[in-house]
Amino acid sequence: MKNLGRIMRAPMEDLRALTLLLQARLESQALSVLYMAIDRAAWVVSSKEEIDKHDFIAWADKFLLANNNVDFTGLDLWAARCGLLHTGAAESRDYRKNGANLIYYKVKAEMTDEEVLKLIDGWLAELGVTPERVRFVDYFWLAQELLQAMQRFEAWLKNEPEVRERAAAKADRQISFQPLPIK
């Protein structure tokens, strides 16, 4: 389909980088790429020049969280993104001011969220965090779900010619390292 390859080039590169980082056990770097991938995908379909939290949340809600029974929201992911990318912490302005929950990451934990909360209750109290404001997210699940979300995104774009045209023009502006032809 016309322009689809141009639009999906960056998301496919992001997914490749995410996979390599997870294999290398570079979890926070992998999560940074995951959030960057959502930012970039949300930006190419946005009618605005600058991405904002509403674009990120709308993309996450439509493609990542749709049809998933999770206890966190697009706003929670946005807050987690901001905390990780700006300070390397779970806390962010949207947690402090706008009601977002904290996202803490786990990997297929044998313990339930409640058991983990009991273990870290003292630490949370020291941070001034109430347990009901904490959501645990398996970051391998999140990475796997991002792959599915990108597939849903690509399928959606096939049926949106006007959005696809705008997205292709914006995708061409994204940084990409391509080999130059040899003379």
N, C-alpha and C positions, 0 to 999 in steps of 0.2 A: 504494500500500500504506500502511496506517495507520501514522502516525508517521515514516515514512521521510524525508519532506521536512524535518521538524523536525531529524532527526539529521544529514542531509546538508547542511543550510544552512551550517554553519560550514566543513566541508571544501570546499564549493564557493567560499565567500568566500576561503578560504586559497589555493586554486588560482588564483583570479583575481588575488590580490595577488602570488603567486609569479610569474605570467606577466608582470605589469606591471613588477615589480622586475627580472626577467631582461631584459626589453626595454629597460629604462633602464640596463642594465649595472651594476646594484647587486647584485653577486654575493653578498657576505657577508650582506646583508640578505635576499636571496632564500633563501639557505640557512637563515637563522634562521627564516623563515616555513615553509620545508619541514619543519624539525625540530619547530616548533610544531604544524604540522598533524598530524604523527604523534603527538605528545603528546596533542593534543585528541581524535583519533580513538581512541587507545588508552584514554584516560580514560573516554569515554562507554560503552565496552563492558566496562570493568573492574568487578568486583563490589566493589571497594574505593573509599573516598572519595578517597584521594590516589593519584596515579599514581606509580609507581616505575620503576626501570630494567627490572625484569622485565616489566612491562606493555608498555613501549616496545619492548623486544626481541621479545616474543611477537608484537606487532602487525607489526613490521617483518619478522620471519621468515615470518609467515603470509601477509601481503598484499603486501609490497614485494619481498622477496628470493625468495619461492617461485618455482620454475621458472626462475630466473635463474642462469646460470653465472658467478658473481662470486667474486673472491678476498678478499672481506671479509664480515664477519658482522654480525648485529644488535648484538652487543656493540661492534664497531668503530664502528658508526653512533651508538650511544649515547655512546661516548667522544667522537666527533667533535662530537656535539650539545652535550655538556657543555663541551668546550673552547671551541667557538665562542660559545655563549650566555653562559658565565660569564667568559671571559677574552679571547675573540677569537683564541685560539691553537688550534693543532691538538692540543696536549698536554692531557691531563686526568688525573684521579686513576685512572680505569680503565686508561689507558695505562701509568701509572707502577706501579700496584699489581696490576691484575687481568688483565694480559696482552692487553689490546686493542691493536690495531695503529693507527698513525697514518693518518688519511685526509688526503691532499693532493688538491686538486681541479684538474682540467684541463678543457679544452674541445677535444674532437675533435682532439687533438694529432696532428701528423704523425709525431712521434717515438714510438717504443715506450717502454714504461715503463722498460726497461733503459737506453735512450739518455738518458732524462731523469735517471735515477738517476746515471749517469756525470757528467752536467753539474752536478748538485747534490751530489755526493759530498762535496766539501770543506765545503760549508755544513752538511750533515747531521753530519759529523764534529765541527764546531764546536758543534753543538747536542747532541752525544752520542747521536745517533740512528743505529741500525744500519739499513742499507737493507732488510734482510729484515722490518723492522717497519713498513714504509711501503706503503700501498696507494694507488693513483691511481684516482680516481673522476671520470668526466666528469659535471660537475654538470648539464649539459643532459639527459644520459641519466637522471640521478637524478630530475630534475624531471618528465620524461616518464614515467618509471616510477612516480612518485608518482600521477600521473593514472590510470594503469592500476591501481595498487593501490587507489585510492579506488573505482574501478569494481568491482573484485573485492570490496571491503569492502561496498559497497552491495548487490551480488548476494548475498553471504553473509548479510547482515542480513535479506533477504527470507525466508530459510529458518530464521530463529532468532527466533520470536515472543517468547520470554521475554527474550532479550537485547535485542531491539528495544524492548520496553516499558521496560526499565531505562534503555537508552540515550536514549530520547526524554525521559524525566524529567531525566536529567543534561544533555542537550543544551539543554533549556529554561533551564538555569542559566547557560549560556555567554553571555558578553557579545555583544550584537548591537545594531547601531544601526539601528532601524527608524523610519520616519516615523510620527509620532503623528497620529491623526485630527484634522482641523481642525473646530472647533465652529462 
